[in-house]
Amino acid sequence: MKMHFTTPFTNSWISSADHCTWYGVTCGEDWENKTESWNRVTELDFNNTNWSQAYFQEYRSFPRLEVLRTNQNFLTGSISSQLCSISTTTDLTVVGDETNCPNILTEAGCCDEVKLTVPSPYLDSIVESELGSADCGTLSASNANVCTFMKNKVNHIVFQDDDKYPDPLEFNYEDWLKERVALAQIFFSTSLVTVNPTWLNQGDHCSWSGVTCNNDEKVTSLALNDLDLTGPFPSNLGKLSALTSLVSTGNSLEGPLAVNDICTSTYIAGDETNCPNAVDETGCCDVVRMTNPSPYLDRIVESELGTTDCGTLSTSESNVCNFMRNKASHYVFDDGQYPAGFPYENWLKVSKT
């Protein structure tokens, strides 16, 4: 009765009948032996009752309670730690919402199952940690899309089993979600969103096209080559801590690849617009593919002729300009990439002469 008047969820719940027959109440039955659990409350199931009160703290009044379910409600406050050891004779199984059962990887809690709510405080915390805010309206257009995608639990296969957290001892879903943010940023910040709109989906991103993961479900390889992608080169690749291979050739991505930790641990094949590994330049790509037009060849032409606008030059130098700017004119670039172990910069300057 105290529970009813503290957090009522239906006016008809309480009655003159045996409370073991009330909605959600199960009592132990051992009519033959009449043990201590006979006709004592052993299970309380208040799922989906639309409670919106403070979490009831006196479940310890039921010393034989074995199962407590309060998920899919709007209760506030946390489950008392006393509930974790409510019984000396049986283990108590507690199923609640993430607002009441903080069983996130780095937090303490005592629920055996934790159900996500809408909105999800946990998903909000992931978004805020990775994007700086969980208020999607305050973010840039691309990050706002990432925010909206990540905050919706339906978009993550790991939560599609009864909307509950997976066992953290079996699956490190926190790192999985953070890497998912990084992949979603690549998707929404480039033309991948139109080139392959189904690339980002509700399934495990380790099965997405071009994505390979290890046994710990961490991304080890990312192949986004020959998709003619446009947009900025991803600047968040360092968040993929296990990345060992990155192939982004055959695109028109803009901006340099920042020299960071992935340079020493990752095999990188990119375009010259993103991997300036020309002579006397800094970069960390193992393979550099030339683009058309080629910024590198344009730089050679400009340094030797003073301009890359061939039409402003004399007839002879205009012919030189057009010849030199065409990578097909230079056999050292036959495979479409900078050669290794060959002084091609000086060679090109002699070729111009």
VMD Tcl script that draws the C-alpha trace (Angstrom):
set ca {
  {0.00 0.00 0.00}
  {2.87 2.36 0.76}
  {4.28 1.70 -2.71}
  {0.90 2.39 -4.26}
  {0.35 5.69 -2.51}
  {3.96 6.78 -3.04}
  {4.17 6.00 -6.75}
  {0.66 5.16 -7.99}
  {0.43 3.74 -11.49}
  {-3.20 2.62 -11.53}
  {-6.09 3.43 -9.26}
  {-7.44 -0.10 -9.50}
  {-4.21 -1.82 -8.52}
  {-4.95 -2.00 -4.81}
  {-7.99 -4.10 -3.76}
  {-9.36 -6.22 -0.95}
  {-8.23 -9.39 -2.72}
  {-5.08 -11.28 -1.76}
  {-2.20 -9.02 -2.84}
  {-0.53 -12.08 -4.34}
  {-3.16 -11.74 -7.10}
  {-2.51 -8.05 -7.80}
  {-1.03 -6.99 -11.12}
  {2.69 -7.67 -11.30}
  {2.86 -9.44 -7.93}
  {3.96 -13.06 -7.70}
  {4.20 -14.97 -4.44}
  {6.06 -18.16 -3.67}
  {3.86 -21.24 -3.46}
  {4.81 -24.32 -1.51}
  {1.47 -25.42 -0.10}
  {2.74 -28.85 0.85}
  {5.84 -27.86 2.80}
  {4.84 -24.33 3.72}
  {8.44 -23.09 3.66}
  {9.43 -19.58 4.63}
  {8.77 -18.40 1.07}
  {5.24 -19.70 1.07}
  {2.89 -16.87 0.17}
  {5.72 -14.34 0.39}
  {6.33 -11.89 -2.47}
  {9.01 -13.33 -4.76}
  {8.55 -11.30 -7.94}
  {7.41 -7.75 -8.80}
  {6.96 -6.99 -12.48}
  {6.04 -3.36 -13.18}
  {7.24 -3.13 -16.78}
  {5.58 -0.52 -19.00}
  {3.35 0.94 -16.31}
  {4.17 4.57 -17.19}
  {5.37 5.45 -13.72}
  {6.71 8.99 -13.58}
  {7.49 9.28 -9.88}
  {10.65 8.97 -7.83}
  {12.03 5.44 -7.73}
  {10.52 3.53 -4.81}
  {13.32 2.76 -2.34}
  {11.70 0.27 0.03}
  {11.79 -2.93 -1.96}
  {13.97 -4.23 0.85}
  {10.68 -4.73 2.70}
  {10.31 -7.94 0.65}
  {13.03 -10.22 2.04}
  {12.09 -13.11 -0.31}
  {12.06 -11.00 -3.46}
  {13.88 -12.76 -6.32}
  {12.94 -10.69 -9.39}
  {12.24 -6.97 -9.74}
  {11.33 -5.40 -13.09}
  {10.73 -1.67 -13.39}
  {11.94 -0.92 -16.91}
  {10.16 1.12 -19.58}
  {8.91 3.71 -17.11}
  {9.79 7.31 -16.32}
  {11.12 6.88 -12.81}
  {13.68 9.30 -11.44}
  {16.48 8.59 -8.99}
  {18.73 5.57 -8.60}
  {18.16 2.10 -7.21}
  {19.34 1.87 -3.63}
  {22.55 -0.13 -3.22}
  {20.77 -2.06 -0.46}
  {18.71 -3.76 -3.16}
  {21.81 -5.49 -4.43}
  {21.95 -7.60 -1.28}
  {18.28 -7.63 -0.38}
  {18.11 -11.35 0.28}
  {20.34 -13.68 2.21}
  {18.75 -16.81 0.76}
  {18.31 -15.97 -2.93}
  {19.93 -13.75 -5.54}
  {17.85 -10.78 -6.60}
  {17.55 -10.18 -10.34}
  {16.95 -6.49 -11.05}
  {15.83 -5.21 -14.45}
  {15.48 -1.45 -14.78}
  {16.02 1.57 -16.98}
  {19.38 3.19 -17.57}
  {18.15 6.21 -15.61}
  {17.91 4.00 -12.52}
  {20.55 1.33 -13.19}
  {23.85 3.01 -14.04}
  {25.56 -0.13 -15.25}
  {27.63 1.68 -17.85}
  {31.15 0.32 -18.27}
  {32.80 2.88 -16.01}
  {30.01 3.24 -13.46}
  {28.73 1.15 -10.58}
  {25.30 -0.45 -10.54}
  {23.51 -3.60 -9.49}
  {21.02 -4.27 -12.29}
  {21.28 -7.55 -14.13}
  {19.67 -6.01 -17.21}
  {19.58 -2.34 -18.15}
  {17.04 -1.03 -20.65}
  {17.70 2.07 -22.72}
  {15.26 4.93 -22.48}
  {14.21 7.56 -25.04}
  {16.11 9.81 -24.96}
  {19.04 7.74 -23.73}
  {21.32 9.44 -21.19}
  {24.06 6.99 -22.09}
  {23.93 7.64 -25.84}
  {23.77 11.36 -25.08}
  {26.96 11.04 -23.04}
  {28.73 9.27 -25.92}
  {27.68 11.98 -28.37}
  {28.74 14.76 -26.01}
  {32.14 13.18 -25.37}
  {32.85 12.79 -29.09}
  {31.16 15.85 -30.62}
  {31.29 18.30 -27.72}
  {27.52 18.56 -27.33}
  {24.45 16.35 -27.36}
  {22.33 19.32 -28.50}
  {22.30 18.51 -32.22}
  {20.95 21.96 -33.13}
  {24.15 23.65 -31.94}
  {26.48 21.59 -34.13}
  {27.62 22.01 -37.73}
  {25.37 20.53 -40.40}
  {27.40 17.32 -40.82}
  {27.94 16.79 -37.09}
  {24.26 17.52 -36.46}
  {23.45 14.55 -38.69}
  {25.99 12.42 -36.83}
  {24.43 13.53 -33.54}
  {20.90 12.63 -34.64}
  {22.03 9.22 -35.96}
  {23.99 8.32 -32.83}
  {21.33 9.39 -30.32}
  {18.74 7.03 -31.81}
  {19.11 3.57 -30.20}
  {17.36 2.00 -33.20}
  {20.46 2.80 -35.28}
  {22.70 0.51 -33.23}
  {22.36 -3.24 -33.57}
  {23.93 -3.86 -30.16}
  {20.79 -2.44 -28.51}
  {18.22 -4.23 -30.64}
  {17.99 -7.20 -28.29}
  {15.16 -5.99 -26.03}
  {16.70 -2.48 -26.00}
  {19.18 -3.46 -23.30}
  {22.90 -3.02 -22.80}
  {24.94 -6.03 -23.87}
  {27.15 -7.69 -21.29}
  {30.26 -5.42 -21.05}
  {32.38 -8.45 -20.19}
  {31.46 -9.99 -23.54}
  {31.43 -6.87 -25.73}
  {33.11 -3.47 -25.30}
  {30.20 -1.49 -26.70}
  {31.51 1.89 -25.49}
  {34.59 1.82 -27.75}
  {32.41 0.36 -30.52}
  {30.06 3.34 -30.27}
  {32.88 5.89 -30.25}
  {34.39 4.41 -33.40}
  {30.89 4.45 -34.91}
  {30.82 8.22 -34.33}
  {34.09 8.59 -36.27}
  {32.73 6.56 -39.22}
  {29.47 8.54 -39.20}
  {31.50 11.76 -39.35}
  {33.30 10.49 -42.45}
  {29.95 9.58 -44.01}
  {28.17 12.88 -43.38}
  {31.15 15.19 -44.05}
  {31.93 13.77 -47.50}
  {29.95 12.92 -50.61}
  {29.78 9.32 -49.38}
  {26.33 10.31 -48.13}
  {25.17 10.56 -51.77}
  {27.61 8.16 -53.47}
  {26.64 5.27 -51.18}
  {23.72 6.38 -48.98}
  {23.22 2.91 -47.48}
  {26.84 2.67 -46.26}
  {25.81 4.05 -42.88}
  {23.15 1.72 -41.49}
  {21.79 0.12 -38.33}
  {23.95 -2.98 -38.62}
  {27.41 -3.67 -37.25}
  {29.78 -1.19 -38.92}
  {32.40 -3.95 -39.06}
  {30.35 -5.35 -41.96}
  {30.10 -2.04 -43.85}
  {31.77 -1.87 -47.26}
  {35.49 -1.23 -46.90}
  {35.52 -1.61 -43.10}
  {37.44 -4.43 -41.44}
  {37.58 -5.09 -37.70}
  {39.57 -7.34 -35.39}
  {38.19 -9.80 -32.83}
  {37.64 -6.92 -30.40}
  {35.31 -5.23 -32.92}
  {37.79 -2.36 -33.42}
  {38.36 -0.97 -36.93}
  {41.70 -2.11 -38.36}
  {41.27 -1.31 -42.05}
  {39.37 1.36 -43.97}
  {39.19 1.18 -47.78}
  {37.29 4.04 -49.41}
  {39.13 4.06 -52.70}
  {37.93 4.92 -56.21}
  {34.61 6.37 -55.09}
  {35.27 9.84 -56.53}
  {34.50 11.29 -53.10}
  {34.51 15.02 -52.49}
  {34.64 16.97 -49.26}
  {37.28 17.40 -46.56}
  {39.75 14.62 -45.84}
  {38.68 12.98 -42.53}
  {40.47 14.62 -39.62}
  {39.27 12.17 -36.97}
  {41.09 9.03 -38.11}
  {43.17 9.08 -34.95}
  {40.03 7.99 -33.08}
  {40.30 4.61 -34.80}
  {42.99 3.44 -32.40}
  {43.54 0.03 -34.04}
  {43.67 1.31 -37.64}
  {46.56 -0.28 -39.55}
  {45.50 0.34 -43.17}
  {43.85 3.32 -44.86}
  {43.22 3.50 -48.60}
  {41.55 6.65 -49.92}
  {42.96 6.89 -53.44}
  {40.81 7.73 -56.44}
  {38.90 10.53 -54.73}
  {38.90 14.32 -54.76}
  {39.05 14.94 -51.03}
  {40.42 18.29 -49.93}
  {42.91 19.22 -47.28}
  {46.10 17.55 -46.07}
  {46.30 14.46 -43.94}
  {47.47 15.74 -40.57}
  {50.69 14.18 -39.37}
  {49.70 12.40 -36.18}
  {49.92 9.07 -34.43}
  {48.42 7.10 -37.32}
  {51.47 7.90 -39.48}
  {53.67 5.53 -37.53}
  {51.23 2.66 -37.16}
  {49.09 2.79 -40.31}
  {49.75 1.91 -43.94}
  {48.26 4.85 -45.84}
  {47.55 5.16 -49.55}
  {46.09 8.50 -50.55}
  {45.96 11.13 -53.27}
  {48.58 13.81 -53.62}
  {46.07 16.45 -52.54}
  {45.99 14.77 -49.12}
  {49.42 13.13 -48.94}
  {52.10 15.68 -49.92}
  {54.95 13.20 -49.95}
  {56.80 14.96 -52.73}
  {60.50 15.71 -52.41}
  {61.25 18.10 -49.51}
  {57.64 17.98 -48.34}
  {56.15 16.48 -45.17}
  {53.63 13.69 -45.25}
  {53.03 10.21 -43.94}
  {51.51 8.29 -46.84}
  {53.18 5.08 -47.98}
  {51.65 5.39 -51.47}
  {50.71 8.69 -53.13}
  {48.45 8.66 -56.19}
  {48.49 11.60 -58.55}
  {45.32 13.51 -59.34}
  {44.29 15.29 -62.53}
  {45.16 18.11 -62.57}
  {48.18 17.41 -60.43}
  {49.01 20.02 -57.77}
  {52.56 18.68 -57.71}
  {53.12 19.03 -61.47}
  {51.50 22.46 -61.33}
  {53.99 23.46 -58.63}
  {56.89 22.27 -60.81}
  {55.56 24.19 -63.82}
  {54.97 27.35 -61.79}
  {58.46 27.20 -60.27}
  {60.06 26.83 -63.72}
  {57.78 28.92 -65.95}
  {56.32 31.37 -63.45}
  {52.68 30.33 -63.97}
  {50.40 27.35 -64.62}
  {48.12 29.42 -66.86}
  {49.52 28.13 -70.12}
  {47.50 30.60 -72.21}
  {49.45 33.55 -70.84}
  {52.81 32.21 -71.99}
  {54.62 32.43 -75.29}
  {53.82 29.80 -77.89}
  {56.85 27.62 -77.13}
  {56.53 27.90 -73.36}
  {52.79 27.35 -73.63}
  {53.53 24.03 -75.33}
  {56.04 23.20 -72.58}
  {53.42 24.12 -69.96}
  {50.76 21.84 -71.44}
  {53.23 18.99 -71.91}
  {54.58 19.20 -68.37}
  {51.18 19.48 -66.64}
  {50.01 16.20 -68.20}
  {51.15 13.30 -66.02}
  {50.73 10.97 -69.02}
  {53.74 12.74 -70.56}
  {56.07 11.34 -67.88}
  {56.78 7.65 -67.76}
  {57.83 7.80 -64.10}
  {54.15 8.22 -63.25}
  {52.91 5.32 -65.41}
  {51.33 3.59 -62.39}
  {49.66 6.82 -61.34}
  {51.75 7.33 -58.21}
  {54.99 8.93 -57.12}
  {57.95 6.60 -57.70}
  {60.09 5.52 -54.78}
  {63.86 5.84 -54.64}
  {64.07 8.13 -57.70}
  {64.91 11.89 -57.76}
  {61.90 12.71 -59.88}
  {61.77 16.40 -58.95}
  {65.14 17.20 -60.51}
  {64.30 14.81 -63.36}
  {61.12 16.79 -64.11}
  {62.97 20.07 -64.17}
  {65.45 18.66 -66.70}
  {62.51 17.26 -68.67}
  {61.05 20.74 -68.86}
  {64.31 22.06 -70.29}
}
mol new
graphics top color blue
foreach p $ca { graphics top sphere $p radius 0.5 }
foreach p [lrange $ca 0 end-1] q [lrange $ca 1 end] { graphics top cylinder $p $q radius 0.2 }
display resetview
